[in-house]
Amino acid sequence: MARFPQEIIDAVIDEVQNSSPSPCLYNNLSRCSLVCHSFLPRSRKHLFSSIALTSDGHHSWTTFHDRVFKPSPEIMSMILSVALSSGDGHDVEEDHIIYTLLAAMRNLRHVKLSSGFPGNGALRALRSHADNIISLRFTDVTFQHSATFFDILAMFPNLRLLAIKNLGYKARIPEMALGRRGESLRHLESFYFHATNYTGMAAFRELVEQEDIVSSFCLRQCALSLWDRDDILRAKTILNGSLETLDSLHLIYNTQINFCDILDILDFNLFNLPHLSITTFLPPNFRFTDMDEFEQGIRRCVLDEQLALEEFTLRVYPNDNCAAHSLWKVLDTLLSGPRFTRFRHLEIDLILSYRGLTDDGMAQTIRRQFTALNEKDGVQLSCRCSYGDLDDSQLDMHPGLL
């Protein structure tokens, strides 16, 4: 292999990186690095481009510090993306280790913080990378004060992606102490905010009301949870500057909100939108007679020729057999109409929960009914069962990142 030019060797390893399925990628690259010495540099570059560290266990930051950082500090410059699962707190020594590791990642571009409270070491190190970081993700993170979260957002002048899921804080700083920020978010290309309950939307409401997130003229992808009518109005505030740039919008809402109200309020923003995804939850005992308004909204999305929609995805979580059967009746009637030739992709995804389906034979009937809908022109439809009421991977604009 020593006779091959390094460019060819690098191209081979890059092909392994680009073509390997995600579950096999790490093993494939690891094997390449062991084949011969000339494969090692390029393989190692890909292997260490993205890492995940936790507070304990085999992937703890203490283990990484002792076994990787100390013997091979040059690896730190290869790390472009880091995910920290921080736990509820850190002692002084742990905080110092986190700071040391993050500070050494001088080419860091993507950061994800999850499961707990980020310590001072992590926050101080992130400040040293403020100009380089372009994507920031928070998942199940709790800050000590609301001001800490807003100060973090103000750090990054080049942020392109901000993704937030279930963010909270123990104490809220009075509004007068927060100041005016938001300039660093004017160039966002992707914004994601999901909360699994009403109280979890507090950070989103404050982001809009305090103008820490403002209408971006570069926004291309957006996914938002909606829990009440005011949330729809806040969503419109964010989307107002993106009429020409927005490519994809994903709305996650419960049926306490009128679907037609969502379309009415956001109509100006939806006019030029090519890709729309709707995820909704049907409460138990959601009868066919309750479907009228929901059906009207779906019909508007599918049949309104004024809309520019090319791709429409509907994901529905019915919580019992009756709700699922009612949904089937609506879709069967709707899809029996004219062909939807203007759609490049019309997808309906029914997600059934084993907790909501009773073992009375109706579940099998419902599956057969929805399977029959696959024969309708222009429709890709799947019916699957899950143990939870919500598959979070289906809500993510970038699968696997949140």
C-alpha positions as CSV (number, residue, x, y, z in Angstrom):
1,M,0.0,0.0,0.0
2,A,2.9,2.3,0.5
3,R,3.2,2.6,-3.3
4,F,-0.3,4.1,-3.7
5,P,-0.5,7.9,-3.7
6,Q,-2.0,9.3,-0.4
7,E,-4.7,10.9,-2.4
8,I,-6.0,7.5,-3.6
9,I,-5.8,6.1,-0.1
10,D,-7.7,9.1,1.3
11,A,-10.4,8.7,-1.4
12,V,-10.9,5.0,-0.5
13,I,-11.4,5.8,3.2
14,D,-13.7,8.7,2.4
15,E,-15.8,6.3,0.3
16,V,-16.1,4.0,3.3
17,Q,-17.1,7.0,5.4
18,N,-19.8,8.2,2.9
19,S,-21.2,4.8,1.9
20,S,-21.3,2.8,5.1
21,P,-24.7,2.5,6.9
22,S,-24.7,4.4,10.2
23,P,-24.8,1.3,12.4
24,C,-21.7,-0.1,10.6
25,L,-19.7,3.1,10.1
26,Y,-17.6,2.9,13.3
27,N,-16.7,-0.8,12.8
28,N,-15.9,-0.3,9.1
29,L,-13.6,2.6,9.8
30,S,-12.0,0.8,12.8
31,R,-11.2,-2.2,10.6
32,C,-9.7,0.1,7.9
33,S,-7.4,1.7,10.5
34,L,-6.1,-1.8,11.4
35,V,-5.5,-3.0,7.8
36,C,-2.2,-1.1,7.3
37,H,-0.4,1.9,8.6
38,S,-1.2,4.1,5.6
39,F,-4.9,3.7,6.3
40,L,-4.6,5.0,9.9
41,P,-4.4,8.8,9.5
42,R,-7.5,9.2,7.3
43,S,-9.5,6.6,9.2
44,R,-8.7,8.2,12.5
45,K,-9.7,11.6,11.2
46,H,-13.2,10.3,10.5
47,L,-13.4,8.2,13.6
48,F,-12.7,11.2,15.9
49,S,-14.6,13.8,13.9
50,S,-17.6,13.2,16.1
51,I,-17.5,12.0,19.8
52,A,-20.0,11.5,22.6
53,L,-18.9,11.8,26.3
54,T,-20.9,11.1,29.4
55,S,-20.4,11.6,33.1
56,D,-19.6,8.0,33.8
57,G,-19.0,4.6,32.2
58,H,-16.9,3.5,29.3
59,H,-17.5,6.8,27.4
60,S,-16.9,9.1,30.3
61,W,-14.9,12.3,29.9
62,T,-12.5,11.1,32.6
63,T,-11.7,7.9,30.6
64,F,-11.3,9.9,27.4
65,H,-9.0,12.3,29.1
66,D,-6.8,9.6,30.5
67,R,-6.7,7.2,27.6
68,V,-7.0,9.5,24.6
69,F,-6.2,13.1,25.4
70,K,-3.0,12.5,27.5
71,P,-1.3,10.0,25.1
72,S,-2.5,11.5,21.8
73,P,-3.4,15.2,22.3
74,E,-3.1,15.7,18.5
75,I,-6.5,13.9,18.1
76,M,-8.3,16.8,19.7
77,S,-7.9,19.0,16.6
78,M,-9.8,16.3,14.6
79,I,-13.0,16.7,16.7
80,L,-15.6,18.7,14.9
81,S,-18.7,17.6,16.8
82,V,-19.1,16.7,20.5
83,A,-22.2,15.5,22.5
84,L,-22.0,15.9,26.3
85,S,-24.5,14.0,28.5
86,S,-23.7,16.0,31.6
87,G,-25.7,14.6,34.5
88,D,-27.1,16.7,37.3
89,G,-23.8,18.1,38.6
90,H,-20.0,18.0,38.6
91,D,-17.3,18.3,41.2
92,V,-14.4,20.7,40.8
93,E,-12.1,18.0,39.3
94,E,-14.7,16.9,36.7
95,D,-15.4,20.5,35.8
96,H,-11.7,21.1,35.1
97,I,-11.5,17.9,32.9
98,I,-14.4,19.0,30.8
99,Y,-13.0,22.5,30.4
100,T,-9.6,21.0,29.4
101,L,-11.1,18.7,26.8
102,L,-13.4,21.2,25.2
103,A,-10.8,23.9,25.2
104,A,-8.4,21.6,23.3
105,M,-11.0,20.9,20.5
106,R,-9.9,24.0,18.6
107,N,-11.8,23.0,15.4
108,L,-15.1,22.4,17.2
109,R,-18.1,23.3,15.1
110,H,-21.1,21.3,16.5
111,V,-22.2,21.0,20.2
112,K,-24.9,19.0,21.8
113,L,-25.7,19.2,25.5
114,S,-28.1,16.7,27.0
115,S,-29.5,15.1,30.2
116,G,-28.8,17.4,33.0
117,F,-27.2,20.7,33.9
118,P,-24.1,21.9,32.0
119,G,-21.3,22.8,34.4
120,N,-19.3,26.0,34.5
121,G,-16.3,24.3,32.8
122,A,-18.3,23.4,29.7
123,L,-19.8,26.9,29.5
124,R,-16.4,28.6,29.9
125,A,-14.9,26.4,27.2
126,L,-17.7,27.1,24.8
127,R,-17.1,30.8,25.1
128,S,-13.5,30.2,23.8
129,H,-15.0,28.6,20.6
130,A,-17.8,31.2,20.1
131,D,-16.7,32.2,16.6
132,N,-16.4,28.6,15.3
133,I,-19.5,27.0,16.5
134,I,-22.3,26.8,13.9
135,S,-24.8,24.4,15.5
136,L,-26.0,24.1,19.0
137,R,-28.4,21.5,20.4
138,F,-30.0,21.2,23.9
139,T,-31.9,18.1,24.9
140,D,-33.4,17.6,28.4
141,V,-31.2,20.3,29.8
142,T,-31.9,22.4,32.9
143,F,-30.0,25.7,33.5
144,Q,-29.6,27.2,37.0
145,H,-31.0,30.6,35.7
146,S,-32.8,31.7,32.6
147,A,-30.2,34.4,32.1
148,T,-27.5,31.7,31.7
149,F,-29.3,30.2,28.7
150,F,-29.9,33.6,27.0
151,D,-26.3,34.6,27.6
152,I,-25.1,31.4,25.9
153,L,-27.2,32.2,22.8
154,A,-25.7,35.6,22.7
155,M,-22.2,34.1,22.5
156,F,-22.3,32.7,19.0
157,P,-22.3,35.2,16.1
158,N,-22.1,32.5,13.4
159,L,-24.8,30.1,14.6
160,R,-26.7,28.4,11.8
161,L,-28.6,25.7,13.6
162,L,-30.3,25.9,17.0
163,A,-32.3,22.8,18.2
164,I,-34.0,22.7,21.6
165,K,-35.9,19.9,23.2
166,N,-37.3,20.0,26.7
167,L,-35.2,22.9,28.0
168,G,-35.9,24.4,31.5
169,Y,-34.3,26.4,34.2
170,K,-34.6,26.3,38.0
171,A,-35.0,30.1,38.4
172,R,-36.1,32.8,36.1
173,I,-34.3,36.2,36.1
174,P,-36.7,39.2,35.9
175,E,-37.1,40.5,32.4
176,M,-35.4,43.8,33.1
177,A,-32.2,42.0,33.8
178,L,-32.1,40.1,30.6
179,G,-31.2,43.0,28.3
180,R,-31.7,43.1,24.5
181,R,-30.1,40.4,22.5
182,G,-30.8,38.2,19.5
183,E,-28.4,39.6,16.9
184,S,-26.4,36.3,16.8
185,L,-29.6,34.4,15.7
186,R,-30.3,36.6,12.7
187,H,-28.5,34.2,10.4
188,L,-30.1,30.9,11.6
189,E,-30.8,28.5,8.8
190,S,-32.5,25.8,10.9
191,F,-34.5,26.3,14.1
192,Y,-36.1,23.5,16.1
193,F,-38.1,23.8,19.4
194,H,-40.0,20.8,20.8
195,A,-41.6,20.5,24.3
196,T,-43.5,17.5,25.4
197,N,-45.7,19.5,27.7
198,Y,-47.2,23.0,28.1
199,T,-44.7,24.2,30.7
200,G,-41.8,23.2,28.6
201,M,-42.8,25.9,26.1
202,A,-41.8,28.6,28.6
203,A,-38.3,29.0,27.1
204,F,-39.8,29.4,23.5
205,R,-42.2,32.0,24.7
206,E,-39.5,33.9,26.4
207,L,-37.2,33.6,23.3
208,V,-39.8,35.4,21.2
209,E,-41.0,37.9,23.7
210,Q,-37.5,39.0,24.7
211,E,-36.5,39.1,21.1
212,D,-33.6,36.7,21.7
213,I,-34.8,34.9,18.7
214,V,-35.9,37.2,15.9
215,S,-37.1,36.7,12.4
216,S,-34.2,35.3,10.4
217,F,-33.9,36.2,6.7
218,C,-31.9,33.0,6.1
219,L,-34.3,30.4,7.8
220,R,-34.7,27.3,5.6
221,Q,-36.0,24.7,8.0
222,C,-38.2,25.1,11.1
223,A,-39.9,22.7,13.5
224,L,-42.1,23.9,16.3
225,S,-44.3,22.6,19.0
226,L,-47.7,24.4,19.4
227,W,-49.7,24.2,22.6
228,D,-52.1,27.1,22.3
229,R,-53.2,29.8,20.0
230,D,-50.6,32.3,21.3
231,D,-47.8,29.8,20.3
232,I,-49.1,30.0,16.7
233,L,-48.8,33.8,16.8
234,R,-45.3,33.5,18.2
235,A,-44.4,31.0,15.4
236,K,-45.7,33.6,12.9
237,T,-43.4,36.2,14.4
238,I,-40.4,33.9,13.8
239,L,-41.4,33.0,10.3
240,N,-42.3,36.5,9.0
241,G,-38.8,37.2,7.7
242,S,-38.5,33.8,5.9
243,L,-41.2,34.0,3.3
244,E,-38.7,33.6,0.4
245,T,-36.2,31.2,2.1
246,L,-38.3,28.7,4.1
247,D,-38.2,25.2,2.5
248,S,-39.5,23.0,5.2
249,L,-41.9,23.5,8.1
250,H,-42.8,20.9,10.7
251,L,-45.6,21.6,13.2
252,I,-46.2,19.4,16.2
253,Y,-49.5,20.1,18.0
254,N,-52.3,18.5,20.0
255,T,-56.0,18.5,19.0
256,Q,-56.9,21.2,21.6
257,I,-55.7,23.6,18.9
258,N,-58.0,24.0,15.8
259,F,-56.0,22.9,12.8
260,C,-57.7,25.4,10.6
261,D,-56.7,28.2,13.0
262,I,-53.1,27.2,12.4
263,L,-53.5,27.4,8.7
264,D,-55.3,30.7,8.9
265,I,-52.7,32.4,11.1
266,L,-49.7,31.0,9.2
267,D,-51.4,31.3,5.7
268,F,-49.1,34.1,4.6
269,N,-46.1,32.1,5.5
270,L,-47.4,28.8,3.9
271,F,-48.1,30.4,0.5
272,N,-44.7,29.6,-1.0
273,L,-43.8,26.7,1.2
274,P,-42.8,23.5,-0.7
275,H,-42.5,21.0,2.2
276,L,-45.0,20.8,5.2
277,S,-45.1,18.1,7.9
278,I,-47.8,17.9,10.5
279,T,-47.6,15.7,13.6
280,T,-50.7,15.6,15.8
281,F,-52.1,13.5,18.7
282,L,-55.6,12.3,18.8
283,P,-56.9,12.0,22.4
284,P,-58.7,8.8,23.6
285,N,-62.4,8.5,22.5
286,F,-61.7,10.9,19.6
287,R,-64.8,10.0,17.6
288,F,-65.5,10.4,13.9
289,T,-67.8,13.4,14.6
290,D,-64.8,15.2,16.1
291,M,-62.9,14.8,12.8
292,D,-64.8,17.4,10.8
293,E,-62.4,20.3,11.6
294,F,-59.3,18.1,11.3
295,E,-60.5,16.9,7.9
296,Q,-61.1,20.4,6.7
297,G,-57.5,21.3,7.5
298,I,-56.1,18.2,5.8
299,R,-58.3,18.9,2.7
300,R,-56.9,22.5,2.6
301,C,-53.3,21.2,2.6
302,V,-53.9,18.6,0.0
303,L,-56.5,20.2,-2.4
304,D,-55.8,24.0,-2.2
305,E,-54.2,24.8,-5.5
306,Q,-53.0,28.2,-4.3
307,L,-50.5,26.6,-2.0
308,A,-47.1,25.7,-3.4
309,L,-46.9,22.4,-1.5
310,E,-45.0,19.7,-3.3
311,E,-44.5,17.4,-0.3
312,F,-46.9,16.9,2.6
313,T,-46.3,14.5,5.5
314,L,-49.0,13.7,8.1
315,R,-48.0,11.8,11.2
316,V,-50.9,10.9,13.5
317,Y,-50.8,9.3,17.0
318,P,-54.2,7.9,17.8
319,N,-54.5,6.8,21.4
320,D,-57.1,4.1,21.0
321,N,-58.9,1.9,18.4
322,C,-61.8,4.2,18.0
323,A,-59.6,7.2,17.2
324,A,-57.6,5.2,14.7
325,H,-60.8,3.9,13.0
326,S,-62.2,7.5,12.8
327,L,-59.0,8.7,11.2
328,W,-59.2,5.9,8.6
329,K,-62.7,6.9,7.6
330,V,-61.5,10.5,7.0
331,L,-58.5,9.5,5.0
332,D,-60.4,6.9,3.0
333,T,-62.9,9.6,2.0
334,L,-60.3,12.1,1.2
335,L,-58.0,9.9,-0.8
336,S,-61.0,8.6,-2.9
337,G,-61.1,12.0,-4.5
338,P,-59.1,13.1,-7.5
339,R,-55.5,12.2,-8.0
340,F,-53.0,14.5,-6.3
341,T,-50.8,15.0,-9.3
342,R,-49.1,18.2,-8.1
343,F,-47.6,16.3,-5.2
344,R,-44.2,14.8,-5.6
345,H,-44.6,13.1,-2.2
346,L,-47.7,12.7,0.0
347,E,-47.0,10.6,3.0
348,I,-49.3,9.5,5.8
349,D,-47.8,7.8,8.8
350,L,-50.1,6.2,11.4
351,I,-48.3,5.4,14.7
352,L,-50.2,3.1,17.0
353,S,-49.3,2.6,20.6
354,Y,-49.6,-0.8,22.2
355,R,-50.8,0.9,25.3
356,G,-53.8,2.3,23.5
357,L,-54.8,-0.8,21.4
358,T,-57.0,-3.3,23.0
359,D,-56.7,-7.0,22.0
360,D,-60.2,-7.2,20.5
361,G,-59.4,-8.0,16.9
362,M,-60.0,-4.4,15.9
363,A,-56.3,-3.6,15.8
364,Q,-55.8,-6.1,13.0
365,T,-58.8,-4.7,11.1
366,I,-57.4,-1.2,11.4
367,R,-54.0,-2.3,10.1
368,R,-55.7,-4.0,7.1
369,Q,-57.7,-0.9,6.4
370,F,-54.7,1.4,6.4
371,T,-52.7,-1.0,4.3
372,A,-55.4,-0.9,1.7
373,L,-54.9,2.9,1.5
374,N,-51.5,2.2,0.0
375,E,-53.3,1.4,-3.3
376,K,-54.5,5.0,-3.6
377,D,-52.7,7.1,-6.3
378,G,-49.8,9.2,-5.2
379,V,-49.8,8.1,-1.5
380,Q,-47.0,6.6,0.5
381,L,-48.5,5.3,3.7
382,S,-47.1,3.3,6.6
383,C,-48.8,1.8,9.6
384,R,-46.6,0.8,12.5
385,C,-46.9,0.1,16.2
386,S,-44.6,1.4,19.0
387,Y,-44.5,1.1,22.7
388,G,-44.5,4.8,23.3
389,D,-46.9,7.6,22.3
390,L,-44.2,9.5,20.5
391,D,-41.2,8.5,18.4
392,D,-38.9,11.5,18.8
393,S,-36.9,10.5,15.8
394,Q,-39.9,11.3,13.6
395,L,-39.9,14.9,14.8
396,D,-36.3,15.7,14.0
397,M,-35.4,17.6,10.9
398,H,-32.0,16.0,11.1
399,P,-32.6,12.3,12.1
400,G,-30.4,11.0,14.8
401,L,-29.2,14.4,16.0
402,L,-31.7,15.0,18.7
